[in-house]
Amino acid sequence: MPGVPGDAFGSAADDYARYRKCFPPETIDRLVEHGIGAAGQRVLDLGCGTGTIARQMAARGCSVVGLDVDARMLEAAIEMADADEVDVDWVEAPAESTGLADGSFDSVVAGQSWHWFDQDEAISEVGRLLAPDGRFAVCGFDWLPLPDTVPGVTEALIEAHNPAWDLGGVRDYEPSLRPLLGDAGFEVLATFRFDVDVEYGTTAWRRRIGASAGIVNLSAEAADAFDRDLSEMLGDRFPGDTVQTPHRVWGMVGRRRGVEPGTE
C-alpha cells in the first residue's frame, strides 16, 4: 500500500487507541443522512484501524465488518469494541483485496485511511463489494494547522524533525476523489465538512502525536527528541493541563451511476 509507514501504526497501537479521538458522532449523523449507516445495514469499515467508525455504526444497529491490514490495530479494536459492548466482525486483509463476498455490503466507509491505499485497486474492490444501490464514503478527521494554534505549531515541529513527512497542511481530497470516483463509474451524491474544537490533556496530545504518521516511524531516539521539544513548546506557548485543538471533519458520499434506489 503506497505511503504506509514502514511499521504502519501497529507499533503504537496502544497509544493510537487510547489517545486518538474518535470521529465525532455528528459524522455518523451526516453519513446516515446520505444513506450510510442506517440501522440494519451491512457496513464495511475499510482500513478501520481501532474501529472508530465500525464501533459507532455497530452501536446504531448496523451489521459491521472492520477490516485492516495490521493485526495489532485489530487487537486494539477488539478490546475497544468489548469495552463498548458492541459486536463487530474483524478481518485482517488489505483494502485492495479483502477476500469478502461480491455484493455483500450496503455501505463501505473509509475513515482516515483512504490515502494509504492503492486507490485504483481499492475503488475497484469497493465496487465489487457493494450491493446494488450501495453507498461508498471517504471521510477524514484532521487537525487544522492554523497559525498560532496547537496543531499549527505541532505540525511545524513535526516537519522540522521529519522533513520527509508530506501529509501536513489543510487537506482537501475532493479534487482527486471526484475524478477517481467518476472513472470507476460512481457519481458523487453529497459532500460535507464541519470544524470542531477538540480538547486534549497536554500529555494526551503529546501521546496522540507520537502515534501519528509523522512520528511513528522515526527511531526511538528521534521520537524521544521530538517529544521533548513538543513538551517544551507546549509549556512555553500553551501552558496548562489541557489544550484546545481545532479539527475538521469532511466526507464524500457516492454510488454507482445509473443505479436507482431500490433496484435489484
C-alpha positions in Angstrom: 0.0 0.0 0.0 1.8 3.1 -1.2 2.6 5.6 1.5 2.0 3.4 4.5 4.7 3.9 7.2 7.1 1.0 7.2 6.0 -0.2 10.5 2.5 1.1 10.0 0.7 2.3 13.1 0.7 -1.1 14.8 3.9 -0.4 16.8 2.0 2.4 18.5 -1.4 0.7 18.6 -2.0 1.2 22.3 -1.3 4.9 22.2 -3.3 5.2 18.9 -6.3 3.6 20.6 -6.0 5.4 23.9 -5.2 8.9 22.8 -6.5 9.4 19.3 -10.0 10.9 19.4 -12.9 9.1 17.6 -14.8 10.7 14.7 -17.4 13.0 16.4 -20.9 11.4 16.5 -22.1 14.1 14.1 -20.0 12.4 11.4 -22.2 9.3 11.6 -25.3 11.5 11.6 -24.2 13.1 8.4 -23.4 9.7 6.8 -26.9 8.4 7.8 -28.5 11.4 6.2 -26.9 10.3 2.9 -27.8 6.6 3.1 -24.9 5.2 5.0 -25.1 3.6 8.4 -28.9 3.2 8.9 -29.9 0.5 11.4 -29.9 -2.9 9.8 -27.4 -2.1 7.1 -24.4 -4.3 6.3 -21.4 -1.9 6.6 -17.7 -2.4 5.9 -15.2 -0.1 7.7 -12.3 -0.2 5.3 -8.9 0.3 6.8 -10.6 0.5 10.2 -7.6 1.0 12.5 -9.0 0.8 16.0 -12.6 0.8 14.6 -13.8 4.2 15.5 -16.4 4.2 12.7 -17.1 0.4 13.0 -17.9 0.7 16.7 -20.2 3.7 16.3 -22.1 2.1 13.5 -22.5 -1.2 15.3 -23.9 0.8 18.3 -26.5 2.2 16.0 -27.7 -1.2 14.9 -25.7 -2.0 11.8 -24.1 -5.3 11.0 -20.4 -4.2 10.7 -17.2 -5.7 9.4 -14.0 -3.8 10.4 -11.1 -4.6 8.0 -7.4 -3.6 8.5 -4.1 -4.9 7.3 -2.4 -4.6 10.7 -3.3 -7.3 13.3 -2.1 -5.1 16.2 -4.6 -2.4 15.3 -7.3 -5.0 15.2 -6.3 -6.3 18.6 -6.8 -2.8 20.0 -10.1 -2.5 18.1 -11.4 -5.8 19.6 -10.6 -4.6 23.1 -12.4 -1.2 22.5 -15.4 -3.0 21.0 -15.6 -5.3 24.0 -15.5 -2.2 26.3 -18.2 -0.5 24.3 -20.2 -3.8 24.3 -20.8 -3.8 20.6 -20.4 -6.6 18.1 -18.2 -6.2 15.1 -16.6 -8.8 12.8 -12.9 -8.1 12.4 -11.0 -9.1 9.3 -7.2 -8.9 8.7 -6.7 -8.1 5.0 -5.7 -5.3 2.6 -8.3 -2.9 1.3 -7.3 -3.7 -2.2 -8.0 -7.5 -1.9 -10.4 -8.1 1.0 -11.4 -11.7 0.2 -15.0 -10.8 1.1 -18.0 -11.8 -1.0 -19.3 -9.9 -4.0 -22.2 -7.5 -3.3 -22.1 -8.2 0.5 -22.4 -4.7 1.8 -24.9 -1.9 1.7 -22.3 0.6 2.6 -18.5 0.9 2.6 -16.7 3.6 4.5 -13.0 4.5 4.5 -12.4 6.8 7.5 -9.0 8.4 7.8 -7.5 5.6 5.7 -8.1 6.2 2.0 -4.7 7.9 1.4 -2.9 4.8 2.5 -4.4 2.6 -0.2 -3.6 1.9 -3.8 -6.7 3.9 -4.8 -7.3 2.4 -8.2 -7.3 -1.1 -6.8 -9.2 -0.1 -3.7 -12.1 1.6 -5.6 -12.4 -1.5 -7.9 -12.7 -3.6 -4.7 -15.3 -1.3 -3.3 -17.4 -1.6 -6.4 -17.2 -5.4 -6.2 -18.2 -5.4 -2.6 -21.2 -3.1 -2.8 -24.8 -4.4 -3.2 -27.0 -2.7 -5.8 -27.6 0.9 -4.8 -24.8 0.5 -2.2 -23.1 3.7 -1.0 -19.5 4.5 -0.5 -18.0 7.2 1.7 -14.5 8.6 2.3 -14.2 10.6 5.5 -11.4 12.4 7.3 -10.9 13.9 10.8 -7.9 16.1 10.6 -6.3 18.6 12.9 -6.3 22.1 11.4 -2.8 23.5 11.4 -3.9 27.1 11.7 -1.4 29.8 12.7 -0.7 30.1 16.4 -2.8 27.1 17.3 -1.6 23.9 19.0 -1.9 21.9 15.7 -0.2 24.6 13.7 2.9 24.8 15.9 2.9 21.0 16.4 2.8 20.4 12.7 5.7 22.8 12.1 7.7 20.9 14.7 6.9 17.5 13.0 8.2 18.9 9.7 11.4 20.1 11.4 12.1 16.7 12.9 10.8 14.7 9.9 11.3 16.6 6.7 10.3 13.6 4.6 6.7 13.7 6.1 4.4 15.2 3.5 0.9 14.9 5.0 0.8 18.4 6.5 -1.4 21.3 5.7 -5.2 21.6 5.4 -6.2 18.5 3.3 -8.7 18.7 0.5 -9.3 15.3 -1.1 -12.2 16.4 -3.3 -10.1 17.4 -6.4 -8.6 13.9 -6.5 -11.6 11.9 -5.3 -14.2 13.2 -7.8 -12.3 12.1 -10.9 -11.3 8.8 -9.3 -14.9 8.0 -8.4 -16.1 9.1 -11.9 -13.6 7.0 -13.7 -14.7 4.0 -11.6 -18.4 4.5 -12.5 -19.5 6.3 -9.4 -21.5 9.5 -9.0 -21.0 11.9 -6.1 -24.2 12.2 -4.1 -23.0 14.6 -1.3 -20.1 16.2 0.4 -19.9 17.6 3.9 -17.5 19.3 6.2 -17.6 20.9 9.6 -15.0 22.2 12.1 -14.8 21.3 15.8 -12.6 22.2 18.7 -11.2 19.1 20.4 -9.9 19.3 24.0 -6.9 17.2 24.8 -4.9 16.8 28.0 -1.4 18.2 27.3 0.2 14.8 27.9 -2.6 13.1 25.8 -1.8 15.4 22.9 1.8 14.5 23.0 1.0 10.8 23.1 -1.5 11.3 20.3 1.1 13.0 18.1 3.7 10.3 19.0 1.3 7.8 17.4 0.8 9.8 14.2 2.3 9.1 10.8 4.8 11.9 11.1 6.5 10.4 14.2 5.6 6.7 14.5 8.3 5.6 12.0 11.1 7.6 13.5 13.8 5.9 15.5 13.1 5.7 19.2 15.8 8.3 19.9 14.4 10.7 17.2 10.9 10.3 18.5 12.0 11.0 22.1 13.8 14.1 20.9 10.7 15.3 19.2 8.6 14.7 22.3 11.0 16.7 24.5 10.8 19.6 22.1 7.0 19.3 21.8 6.6 19.3 25.6 8.8 22.4 26.0 7.0 24.2 23.2 3.6 23.4 24.7 4.7 24.5 28.1 6.0 27.8 26.8 3.2 28.7 24.4 0.1 26.9 25.7 0.7 26.4 29.5 -1.8 24.4 31.4 -3.1 20.8 31.8 -5.3 20.9 28.6 -5.0 22.3 25.1 -7.7 23.2 22.5 -7.1 21.7 19.1 -9.2 22.8 16.0 -10.1 19.9 13.8 -12.0 19.4 10.5 -14.4 16.6 9.6 -15.1 16.0 6.0 -16.7 13.4 3.8 -17.7 12.5 0.3 -20.5 10.0 -0.5 -21.1 8.3 -3.8 -22.9 5.4 -5.5 -22.5 3.7 -8.9 -24.0 5.7 -11.7 -27.3 4.5 -13.3 -28.5 2.6 -10.3 -31.9 3.7 -9.0 -32.7 3.4 -5.3 -34.4 0.1 -4.5 -33.3 -1.7 -7.7 -32.0 -5.2 -7.5 
